[in-house]
Amino acid sequence: MTHPPTGVPIALEPLVLRILAPNASPYTHTGTQSYVVGGAVDAAIIDPGPVDAAHLDTLVAAVGNRRLVAILCTHTHRDHSPAAAPLAARTGAPVVGCTPLTMEDAGPRADAAFDTGYAPDRVLAEGDGVSGDGWSLVAVETPGHTSNHLAFALPESGALFSGDHVMGWSTTIVSPPDGDMRAYMASLEKLMGRTDRIYYPGHGEAVENPQRFVRGLLGHRRSREGQILRLLDEGVGAVPAMVARMYVGLDARLLPAAERSVLAHLIDLEGRGLAMEAGEWRRS
């Protein structure tokens, strides 16, 4: 598979440009995708990404002579929001989007730490948005990957910018304590009730049949939950032992992330009275 180039604006549709940041890793795939949304007069940028001088230059160049209405962030993992501050200083555009969130996260991936410098000028809640000449972006609350996660709908084209809630290359990591499996599943169910035409994720290719894709994600998580319950019935109560049984052949670099998602499932099961922790996990 040919990976998209970094630092090159690619037109996905008349109102949307995609620009890939140079931060590829086992956890970010080919890198974080920033989006420039707008028409001939003005534009907004979604998820400006990590602080990288060349990436910032590309974003500014992609906006060109248009007025930058807003810099939006889906969530505050450090591969998505840190460039918002220098971009705002450079352009004068306000930072809007998710609420600030800074906490310790035991997740192992490069993007796991929260962006401590994120300071939005305006926090968006469900249904809030920004608009320009012939376009608008509307916030859709999608907690789960993080408690502050937002997606952004573009009603004029039927697109949804899904951040890390729905990615085009793998399932989303749900890492406690902030990552919450029950909230993540509820957010997927919420998307099933929408009629978006296409998803543009933070990582990976566009999702062109989003209803079917989200249905598959729900089924995958329910299958993992079933695996965990069966392992608990067999007396397997340690998370690493569960992961070894559930993720055979997984890249060893991704095993710690798998442990976080299994833990998120267990916490959810505990909340539903189906599991409990007593040194190790067991059925309740």
C-alpha positions as CSV (number, residue, x, y, z in Angstrom):
1,M,0.0,0.0,0.0
2,T,1.3,3.4,-1.0
3,H,1.3,5.9,1.9
4,P,0.1,9.5,1.3
5,P,2.9,12.1,1.2
6,T,3.4,14.4,4.2
7,G,3.2,18.1,3.8
8,V,1.1,18.0,0.6
9,P,-2.4,19.4,0.5
10,I,-4.7,16.9,-1.1
11,A,-8.2,17.9,-2.2
12,L,-10.8,15.4,-0.9
13,E,-13.8,17.3,-2.1
14,P,-14.5,21.0,-3.0
15,L,-14.6,22.1,0.7
16,V,-11.9,19.8,2.2
17,L,-8.1,19.6,2.0
18,R,-6.2,17.0,3.8
19,I,-2.6,17.5,5.0
20,L,-0.6,14.7,6.6
21,A,1.8,15.6,9.5
22,P,5.2,14.0,9.6
23,N,4.7,12.0,12.8
24,A,4.2,8.4,11.6
25,S,4.5,5.7,14.3
26,P,3.0,2.3,15.3
27,Y,0.3,4.3,17.1
28,T,-0.4,7.1,14.6
29,H,-0.1,5.0,11.4
30,T,1.1,7.3,8.6
31,G,0.7,10.4,10.9
32,T,-1.9,12.8,12.0
33,Q,-4.2,14.2,9.3
34,S,-5.0,17.9,9.5
35,Y,-7.9,19.2,7.5
36,V,-8.5,22.6,6.0
37,V,-12.2,23.2,5.5
38,G,-13.7,26.1,3.6
39,G,-14.4,27.9,0.3
40,A,-12.8,30.8,-1.5
41,V,-13.4,33.4,1.2
42,D,-12.6,31.8,4.5
43,A,-11.6,28.5,6.1
44,A,-11.0,26.5,9.3
45,I,-8.4,24.0,10.3
46,I,-9.3,20.8,12.1
47,D,-6.6,19.1,14.3
48,P,-3.4,21.1,13.4
49,G,-1.3,18.3,14.8
50,P,2.1,18.3,16.6
51,V,4.3,21.3,16.6
52,D,6.4,20.9,13.4
53,A,7.6,24.0,11.6
54,A,7.2,22.5,8.1
55,H,3.7,21.3,8.9
56,L,2.7,24.7,10.2
57,D,4.1,26.3,7.0
58,T,2.0,23.9,4.9
59,L,-1.2,24.6,6.9
60,V,-0.7,28.4,6.5
61,A,0.1,28.0,2.8
62,A,-3.0,25.9,2.3
63,V,-5.2,28.6,3.8
64,G,-3.6,31.1,1.5
65,N,-5.3,34.5,1.3
66,R,-8.5,33.2,2.9
67,R,-9.5,34.4,6.4
68,L,-8.8,31.7,9.0
69,V,-12.0,31.6,11.0
70,A,-11.0,29.0,13.6
71,I,-8.6,26.3,14.6
72,L,-10.6,23.3,15.8
73,C,-9.4,20.4,18.0
74,T,-11.2,17.1,18.3
75,H,-9.2,16.2,21.5
76,T,-6.1,17.0,23.3
77,H,-3.7,14.1,22.8
78,R,-0.4,15.6,21.8
79,D,-0.5,14.4,18.2
80,H,-3.6,16.5,17.5
81,S,-3.7,19.8,19.4
82,P,-0.2,21.2,20.2
83,A,0.2,23.1,17.0
84,A,-3.0,25.1,17.7
85,A,-1.2,27.6,19.9
86,P,1.6,28.6,17.5
87,L,-0.9,28.5,14.6
88,A,-3.1,30.9,16.5
89,A,-0.2,33.2,17.3
90,R,0.8,33.2,13.6
91,T,-2.7,33.8,12.1
92,G,-4.7,35.5,14.8
93,A,-7.4,32.8,14.5
94,P,-9.2,31.6,17.6
95,V,-8.7,28.1,19.0
96,V,-12.1,26.4,19.5
97,G,-13.3,22.8,20.1
98,C,-12.9,20.3,22.9
99,T,-12.6,21.3,26.5
100,P,-9.1,21.3,28.1
101,L,-8.1,18.1,29.7
102,T,-4.8,17.3,31.4
103,M,-4.2,14.2,33.4
104,E,-1.9,11.3,33.9
105,D,-2.5,8.5,31.4
106,A,-0.8,5.1,31.6
107,G,-1.3,4.5,27.9
108,P,2.0,3.5,26.2
109,R,1.6,5.3,22.8
110,A,3.3,8.4,21.6
111,D,0.0,10.3,21.6
112,A,-1.1,9.2,25.1
113,A,0.0,12.2,27.0
114,F,-2.4,15.1,27.0
115,D,-1.4,18.5,25.6
116,T,-0.9,20.7,28.7
117,G,-0.6,23.9,26.6
118,Y,-4.1,23.6,25.0
119,A,-6.1,26.7,25.9
120,P,-9.2,27.2,23.7
121,D,-10.7,30.6,23.2
122,R,-14.1,28.8,23.0
123,V,-15.3,25.4,24.1
124,L,-17.8,23.7,21.8
125,A,-20.6,21.5,23.1
126,E,-23.0,19.3,21.1
127,G,-24.6,21.3,18.3
128,D,-22.2,24.3,18.6
129,G,-20.1,25.2,15.7
130,V,-18.3,27.7,13.5
131,S,-19.2,28.8,10.0
132,G,-17.9,30.6,7.0
133,D,-19.0,31.5,3.4
134,G,-20.9,28.4,2.2
135,W,-19.7,26.0,4.9
136,S,-20.2,25.2,8.6
137,L,-18.8,22.8,11.1
138,V,-21.0,21.4,13.9
139,A,-19.7,19.7,17.0
140,V,-20.8,16.1,17.8
141,E,-19.8,14.9,21.2
142,T,-18.1,11.5,21.0
143,P,-16.5,10.7,24.3
144,G,-14.7,7.3,24.8
145,H,-11.2,7.5,23.4
146,T,-11.0,10.6,25.6
147,S,-13.7,12.2,27.7
148,N,-13.4,15.5,25.8
149,H,-13.5,14.0,22.3
150,L,-15.5,15.8,19.6
151,A,-16.2,15.0,16.0
152,F,-17.2,17.8,13.5
153,A,-19.9,17.5,10.9
154,L,-19.9,19.4,7.7
155,P,-23.6,19.5,6.8
156,E,-23.0,21.0,3.3
157,S,-21.3,17.8,2.1
158,G,-22.4,15.1,4.6
159,A,-18.9,14.6,5.9
160,L,-17.9,13.9,9.5
161,F,-14.4,14.6,10.8
162,S,-14.2,11.7,13.2
163,G,-10.8,12.4,14.9
164,D,-9.7,9.3,16.8
165,H,-13.1,8.1,17.7
166,V,-13.4,6.3,14.3
167,M,-10.1,5.8,12.5
168,G,-9.5,4.4,9.0
169,W,-6.7,2.0,9.8
170,S,-7.4,0.3,13.1
171,T,-9.7,0.2,16.1
172,T,-9.4,3.0,18.6
173,I,-7.4,2.6,21.8
174,V,-9.5,3.2,24.9
175,S,-7.0,3.8,27.8
176,P,-8.3,4.3,31.3
177,P,-8.6,6.3,33.5
178,D,-9.9,8.9,31.0
179,G,-10.7,6.4,28.2
180,D,-14.0,4.9,28.9
181,M,-15.3,1.8,27.1
182,R,-19.0,2.3,28.0
183,A,-18.8,5.9,26.7
184,Y,-17.0,4.8,23.6
185,M,-19.6,2.2,22.7
186,A,-22.4,4.7,23.4
187,S,-20.7,7.2,21.0
188,L,-20.5,4.5,18.3
189,E,-24.2,3.8,18.8
190,K,-24.8,7.6,18.5
191,L,-23.1,7.7,15.2
192,M,-25.2,4.7,14.0
193,G,-28.2,7.0,14.3
194,R,-26.7,9.7,12.0
195,T,-26.7,9.8,8.2
196,D,-23.2,11.1,7.5
197,R,-22.0,10.2,4.0
198,I,-18.3,9.8,4.7
199,Y,-15.8,10.0,7.6
200,Y,-12.5,11.8,7.5
201,P,-10.5,10.4,10.4
202,G,-7.4,11.6,12.3
203,H,-5.5,8.6,11.0
204,G,-6.0,6.4,8.0
205,E,-8.0,6.6,4.9
206,A,-11.6,8.0,4.5
207,V,-14.4,5.7,5.7
208,E,-16.7,5.6,2.7
209,N,-19.5,3.4,4.1
210,P,-19.6,4.7,7.7
211,Q,-22.7,2.9,8.9
212,R,-21.4,-0.5,7.9
213,F,-17.9,0.4,9.3
214,V,-19.3,1.6,12.7
215,R,-21.5,-1.6,12.9
216,G,-18.3,-3.6,12.4
217,L,-16.6,-1.7,15.2
218,L,-19.4,-2.4,17.6
219,G,-19.4,-6.0,16.6
220,H,-15.6,-6.2,17.2
221,R,-15.8,-4.7,20.6
222,R,-18.7,-7.0,21.6
223,S,-16.6,-9.9,20.4
224,R,-13.7,-8.8,22.5
225,E,-16.0,-8.6,25.5
226,G,-17.2,-12.1,24.9
227,Q,-13.6,-13.3,24.7
228,I,-12.8,-11.7,28.1
229,L,-15.8,-13.2,29.8
230,R,-14.9,-16.7,28.5
231,L,-11.3,-16.2,29.8
232,L,-12.6,-15.2,33.2
233,D,-14.8,-18.3,33.2
234,E,-11.6,-20.3,32.5
235,G,-9.8,-18.6,35.5
236,V,-7.6,-16.3,33.4
237,G,-7.6,-13.1,35.5
238,A,-4.4,-11.2,34.7
239,V,-4.6,-8.7,31.9
240,P,-1.3,-9.6,30.2
241,A,-2.4,-13.3,30.1
242,M,-5.7,-12.3,28.5
243,V,-3.9,-10.2,25.9
244,A,-1.6,-13.1,25.1
245,R,-4.6,-15.3,24.4
246,M,-6.7,-12.7,22.6
247,Y,-4.1,-10.9,20.4
248,V,-2.0,-13.8,18.9
249,G,0.5,-12.5,16.4
250,L,0.1,-8.8,17.4
251,D,3.1,-6.6,16.9
252,A,4.9,-6.6,20.3
253,R,5.1,-2.8,20.3
254,L,1.3,-2.7,20.4
255,L,0.7,-5.2,23.2
256,P,0.8,-2.5,26.0
257,A,-2.0,-0.6,24.1
258,A,-4.0,-3.8,23.8
259,E,-3.7,-4.2,27.6
260,R,-5.2,-0.8,28.1
261,S,-8.2,-1.6,25.9
262,V,-8.7,-5.0,27.7
263,L,-8.6,-3.1,31.0
264,A,-11.2,-0.7,29.7
265,H,-13.5,-3.6,28.9
266,L,-13.0,-5.1,32.4
267,I,-13.8,-1.8,34.1
268,D,-17.0,-1.6,32.0
269,L,-17.9,-5.2,32.9
270,E,-17.3,-4.4,36.5
271,G,-19.6,-1.5,36.3
272,R,-22.3,-3.8,34.9
273,G,-21.8,-6.4,37.6
274,L,-20.2,-9.0,35.4
275,A,-16.6,-8.9,36.7
276,M,-14.7,-7.8,39.7
277,E,-11.1,-7.2,40.6
278,A,-9.7,-9.1,43.6
279,G,-5.9,-9.1,43.1
280,E,-6.7,-10.4,39.6
281,W,-10.0,-10.2,37.7
282,R,-12.7,-12.7,38.0
283,R,-16.4,-13.2,37.2
284,S,-18.8,-11.7,39.8
